[in-house]
């Protein structure tokens, strides 16, 4: 079996999708990060979203724009701009030819194209940066800064206004960066991205990313918490960088590396490290929640910081350090598959009965409990997979003491849970949507779809929205009784999370971004 048999997008399928229902729109807020702020819950407080829409007639369609030919990133909305990663399959500029990673920026009001970040492919083989996958990571926006992980494993800070207000920051070589070595770069224009700083974690931390980079950056005070996509080699039987970090922390103003995990996760990674970190608080104690490529959920103490003159600044840490880089202090670990193999894990490749577990979704912290999907890898591991719920309390190994319940899913799940009003909504690759009681872990209802789901259900306005790999788009009532409210077949597969912001719903297929708004 080879990964060449499958489109790369499989790795990015942590995403969620939804469409909304309602009457006159009520503005809530921007959506500057993938999922609910810090907790990563796939929910929104938006109201008055459209109940249905029709791309053919334009009913409830505010605007629609073309993307590349493959889009696996989730849109974010902030500061009047909509940002989304895609590929260069339909270049907006004749000078920009060839396979690239692309981050596009559009005007929130009318979909006008503002600027784009172009990133050449990287090697040495396709298993570092899968063909036509583009930029798969969702952006994170804070103020007028955009934080993104490129397809090359580069953490970047960008100017939300692009080069329209000049070339800011210490990084000044945007033209050279946008084109492969050996190609003469043309002059920059106002529709190019403005890179403020760049940190290459494959170079600086020795990471061997697999297939591509996928990370949604978590901003906490003056820090950026970033998973590194460290993974297996081309043959899927060896970890080329066993001592490389799985989680790093950067200074958000300069891109300087300030901390890393010290858990030595590398040798136990079964596929890669595509789960992004979250932030939770239990018993008055904050914790950075992170799912390693070994299928274990870790909690780390956040690095200390304080406010000085209204701005967050770093304060001295008591964490141990190596060469001036702090080691994150672990609080606890939760292994949802304690009987799964832990050593020599790659001997179980393609074993559908026995294998380690891994986690592609994000952990969700809600009402004092953590919800996460985990189990055998879709392409290389066992078919057994679960939705786990545990209490993030205590120290050390809480795999037994913390577990509250375990709910079986079908095949693998890349779905980040949506938890709202005592219910958990989750999707899987067994073509099934699940509604589960959040406290007991018992099923309320399930629904079979026509194809597998790499996307997550998204809850807003009393509705649940989810899309499939056949482009089947479904809307349910967010209730204990199954009520299918709307369905439509869109123009292609769905990998991205659909987002609601400021009264508008954003639905993404592989090739188009739809901005939907309830019309009179």
N, C-alpha and C positions, 0 to 999 in steps of 0.2 A: 504493500500500500504506500502511496506517496501523496504528499500534500499538493502536488501539481494537479491532482484530480479534482481539487476543490478551489473555488475562488477564494482569494485571501481573506475576503471580508469576514470569514468565519470567526476570526480572532476578535473582531471588534463588536461582536454581537451582544455586548453587555447593555446595549441601548434600549430605550423605551419609546413607545409611540402612542399618540392619542389625538383625538379630535374632540371638540367640545359642544356643549349644549347650553341654551339659555336665551335671554332676551337682550335688553339694552346692556351694552358692556359697562362694567364697573372697573376702573383702573385700579390695579393692585400694586405692581412693582415691575421693575426690570427682572430679567432672569440671567444674571451674569455668570452663572456656574451650572454645570450639569447636576441636576437634582436639587432638592431643598438645601439651603445654605448649611454647610457643615455636616448635617446628619445624613445627607445623600438620599433622603426619602423621595420617592418618585411621586410627589404630590404637589399641588398648586392651590393657592387661595383665590385664583381668578374666578370671576363670575361673569355671567352674560355671554358666554362663548357660543358659537354657532352649533346648533344641534346636528346639522347635516350640511353638506356642501356638494357642489357638482362642478368639477373642473371643466367639463365640456361646455356648459352653459354660462359658467362664471358665477353661479349662484353662491353667495356668501364668500366669494374669492376677492380679497382686497387687491392682491397682486401675486404674480408668480414669476420666478426667474429660473433660467437654465443654469445647471451646475455642470460638473464634468460628466463622465460616463459611469463613474462609480463614486458613491458618497456613503461613507460609514461614520462620519463625525456627526455630533449633535450640535444644532445651532444654539447660540447664546445671544441674548439681547441685552444691551446696556448702552446708556449714553446716546440714544438715538441711532444706534448701529446694530446690525445683525451680522454675526460672524459664523462661518461654517467651513470646515475642511472638506476638500474634495480632491479630484485629480485633474490633470490637464487634458482630458480627452476632448474637450471643446474649448480650445484656447480663446480668450477674449482679445488677444493681441497676436498678430501674425509673427512677431519676433520671438514669441515664447513657444517654441516647438518642442515636441518630444515628451516622454513620460516624466512627470514632475509631481511633487506634492504641492498642493495649493491651499491657501487659506483665503477665502473671499470675504469681503466686507461690503454690505449693502446698507442703504438708507432705510431706517425702520419705517418711515412714513410711506414711501412709494416704491421701494425695491430698487432704487437707482444704484448702479454699481459705483463703489467709492474707490476701493483699492484692493490689491491682492499681494500676498506673499508667495513667492515662487521658491521651491526648494528642489534641487536636483536629486536624482536617485542616488543611493549609496550601495556599495558592494561590500565584500568582494563577490558575493553570490546573491541570488534572488531571495534566499532565506533570511537575509538581513532586512530587505526592503521590498516587499512583494510587488510584482509588476501591476501597475495601474491602480494600486490601492490608495494612492494619494496620502494626504494628511488625514489620519484617522482619529487623532486626539481632539476632544472638544476644547475650546479656548476657555479661559477664566479671565474675567475683566474686573479690575478694581480701579475706580476713578477713570483716568484717561489712559491707563496701562492695560495691555492685553498680554496675558501669559499663555504660552502655547508650547507643546512638545512637537517638534517636527518629525517627519518620517525618517530623518537621519539620526534621531536620538539627541537632538539639540533642544535644550530648554531656552526659550527666548522671551524677552520682554519687548513688546512692540508699542508704538504710539497709536492710540485708537484713531487718530486723525490721519495716519499714514504720512506721506511726505508733503501733504498739502500745506503744512505749517513749517516746513524746513526739515533738515536732517539733524535730529537731536540725538543726544546720548554719545557715549564714547565710541560705539560701533559706527563706522563710517563707510564700510566696504560692502554695502547692500548689492551693488551691481555685480561685483565679482562673486558674491555668495549665491546669487540667483542663477548662475549659469555653470554648467559642468566645466571642469578643467580642460583647457585646450580651445574653448570657445571664447571669442572676444565679446565681452558684454557690451550691449548698447547703453547709451546714457539713460539715467533714471528719469522717471516722470512722476507727476503727482498721483498717478494710479498705482504706484509701487508702495510696498510696505516700508516703514521706518523701523529698523531694528535698533533698539536701545542698548541691549547687551545680549550675549550668547554664551551658553555653557554647554559644551559637548560632553555628555556623561559617558559616552562610549570611549572617548579619548581620555578624559580626566579620571574616570573611575574604573576603567577596564571592563565595562559592561559589554556583553555579547548579546545584543538584542536579537529577538527571533521573529521572523516574518515582517514585523514593523514595530514601531513604537506606538503604544496606546496608553495615554495617561490623561486624567483630568486633574489639573493641579489644584491642591487645597491651599488656600491662603489663610494663615493664622498669625495675626499680628505682623511682625516684620519678616515672617518666614514663608517660604513655599515648600510644601511637602509633595514629593514627586516619586511615584513608583517608576522603576527603571526598565521594565520589559526584558530583564535578563532571562535567558532561556537556553534551550537545547541547541546543539549544532545542526548542520544540514541533515545528518542521518538520524537525528532524534534519539541517539543512544549515548550522548555524552554532554556534560556541561563544560563548555570551553572556559568559562570564567567562574569557577566555583566560589572564589572569595570576593567577587564583585558584590556591591550592595544591592539589595532589593528595594530599599527606600532611602532616599536622600533628602536633605534639607538645605535650601539655598537662601541667602540674603536677597530679599525681593528687590532691593534697590540696586545691587551691584552684580548679582548672579554668583557671588562667592559661595563655595561649598562650606557649610558650617557644621553639618552633622550627617550621620548615616546610621543605619541599623548595624548591629553587631551579632546577629543571630545565626550567621553561617548557614543561611537558607539554601544557598546555591546547589550543593550536591543533591538536595531533595526535590528540586524543581522538576516536575514531570513534563511540563510543556513550556510555559513562559510566565511572566509576571505582569499581567494586564489589569489587575484590579487596582482601582484608585483609592487613596486613603480618605477617611472620614473623621469627624470629630464628635465625641460624645462626652457626657458628663453624668457620673453616677456618684451619689452620696457626696456631692460637692466637689468631686475630683474630676478634672478634665483628662481626657485620654485621646490620643491619636489612634484610631482603629485602622488596621491594615491587614489585608488578606495576602499571605505569601503564596508563591507558586508551589509551595508544598502542601497546600490545602489547610493551612492553619491560620486562624485569626489571632493577630497580635495586638496588644495595647501598649503604647509607649507614652511616657511622660512628655508633654509638649515642652519645647525649649522655653526657658523663662524670658519674659520681656515685660516692659512697663511703658507707661505713657509719660513722655517728657515734652512739655510745651504742646500738648495735644497730639503728638505723633508717637506711634509705637517704636520702641528701640529695644535692641538686644540687651539683656542683663547677663552678668556672669553666670555660667552654668556649673553645677557640681558634678556633671557627667564626666566619665573618663574620656580621654581623648587620645588620638593617634595622629602624630604629625600635625597637630593643631586642629584636627577635625574631631568634633565630639562624637561619642558613641551614644545613641539614644538609649535611655533607661527603660527596660521592659517592665511593665506592671504585671501582666498576666498573659497567658496564651490559652486558646480554646481550639482543640482538635475535634472536629465534628465527625471524624472517621478514625477513631483510635486504633481499630484493628486492621486498617489498611496498611500495605507495605510502606516502610519508612527508609529502608536502605536498598541500594542497588535497584532503584526504582525503574530504570529504563528496560530492565529485563521483562517488564510487564507490558511493553508496547503492543497495542492491538489486541490485548487480552480483554474480552468483553465481560468476563466473569470476575477476575481478580486484578486489581490495579490500585495505585494510590488515587487519592482525590485531588482535585485542584479547584480553584475558585476564579471565575472570570467576572463575576458580578461584584458590586460594591456592598459592604456591610451597611445596614441601616440601623441607626439608633433611634428608638421611639419609646417614650413612656418608661424608661428605665430598662428596657430589654433590647437586645440586638437580634436582627433578623438577617439571614444570609443564605444563599443557595450554594450548594457544593456537591461534588461527586465526581464520577469518572469523566475523563475528557471525552468530548464528543467524537473525536477522530481517532484517539489512541487508547482510550481507557474503557473501564467497565461501564455497563449500562445503568448501574445503581446511582441514584442521585436523590438529594433531599433538600427541603426547606427546613433550616434549623433555627430554633429560637433559644437564646440563653441569656442569663443575667450576668452582666459584666461587673461582678463584684469579687473582692478578694485579691489574692496575689498568687503568683506561681501558675501551676496547671489547674485550670478550672473546667476542664473538659467534662468531668463527671459532676462536680458540685454546681456548676453553672447551668447545665442543660435543663431546659424547661419542657421542650417537646421537639419531636422530629416528625416531619411529614414527608412521605415518599412522593417524588415526582416521576416523570417519564423521561428516560434517557438522560441527556445532560440539560442543565438550565444555565443560560447566560444572563438571566433576567435578574435585575435588581428589584427587590420587593417594593411595593407601594402599600403603605400601612396607613389606614384612615378609619376612624370610628369603630375600632374594635375588629377590623377585618384586614387581612393581608391578601393582596392580589399579586399573582406571580404567573409567569408563562414558562414553557419549556420547549425543548426540541422534539418532544414526543407529540407535538401538534395539540397541546391541551392548555387551556387557561384554567387557573384554579383560584377560587375564593375560599380562604381559610380563616377560621376564628382565631384572632390574634392571641387569645389567652389560653385556649385549650388545644390548639393545633388540629382541630377536627375540620373536615371539609364541609363547607356550606353548599357549594356547587362547583361543577366543572363544565367546560365547553370545548368540544373538539373542533379544530380548524382544518383548513385544507392543506396547510403546510406547516413546517416547523417555524418557531419564533426565536429569533435572535434578539428581539426587542423586548423591552420591559413594558408592562402595563403602566399607565399613567392616570392618576386620579385627580379630577378637578370638577368643580361645579356639580358634584353629586354623580359624576359619571366616571366610567373606566374606559380607557382608550388603548387599543393595541393593534399592531400590524404584523403581518406574516411575510415570509420570504416569497410568497406569490403576489404580494401587493394587496392582499385582502385586509381591509381596514374595518375594524369592528368597534362599536360603541355599546357598552352595557351600563345599566344602572349600578351604582356603587352601593349595593344592598345585599342582604343575606339571601334574597330570592333572585334567581337568574332571570334577567330581563334584557334581551337583546333589543336595542333601540334603533340601531342604524348599521348598515354595512355597505361598502362600496369597493369595487376593484380599482386600484390606482394603476399608474403607468409602469410600475416596476417594483422589484423587491424593496423591502423596508429594513434598514439596519439602524437608523438614527432614532434618537428620542425626539418625540414631538414636544414642543415647548409652548407654554402660554405666557404672555407678557403684555401688560398694558392693554388688555381687552382684545388681544389678537392671538390666534392659534397658529403655530408654525408646524407644518407637516412636511417631512422630507422623504422623498424616494431616492433611488440611486441617481436620478438625473434632474430632479426639480425640487425647488423649495416653494411651498405654498404658504402664503400669509392669508389666513381666513378670519373673517369678521362678520358678525351678525348684521345683516342689512334689513332695513324696514321692509 
